[in-house]
Amino acid sequence: MKINQNLFDLEPDQEATSKMMYNGKVIKCLVAPYHSYAQLEQTVPFTKTTYLFPEREMSVAQVKGLISMIVANPSQEEFRIVTANQNIILDMVGDCVRVLTEGDEVVYTGTKTFLANIHDIRYELLENDKHRLSESEKTQAHKNIGVLIDRVNDTATPITKGDFANLVSQINMIGEEFVKRKLKEMAEELTII
């Protein structure tokens, strides 16, 4: 993964919007919900105006005031923020926000972020399936449930008492009662040897 020192380029009108909103400053925000600090620490070039996951070392009140702090800073250099914090994203103008996808691409979404509905930010930037690598790489829980469903659907293959006990034990770990109950009912149809 290689990220440019300026994170991403802005169109002239986007840069003008940033300067208008932020007292003459260009502030960029790269939303990185799929990467850790350790991964990006090696990739994002360090500058005195680059903030890499600033929420890690700040109180909630400081995080909410980060953009105000940057605007009050006398420096007219470009400021760059890499974050996954909703409070920071809420203070950013959407034209100055990009998403670092799970596949390491920096993409513009056109999402309105400035004082936006928190659900829009969550579902359009932080948890958008379009930014993930593939449908098959959702979560381990989905994969495990899929394996259990496949196993209880396979009524043609006999199962040993030990394997059945193990299967029921795995089903009992499911938190959603409806899914757990339905899988138990389906498991009762299996042929035990």
Helices and strands as residue ranges (DSSP letters): H 12-21, E 27-31, H 37-41, E 50-52, G 54-57, H 60-64, H 66-72, E 79-83, H 86-90, G 94-96, E 97-100, E 106-107, H 118-121, I 122-126, G 129-131, G 135-137, H 140-153, H 161-172, H 177-187
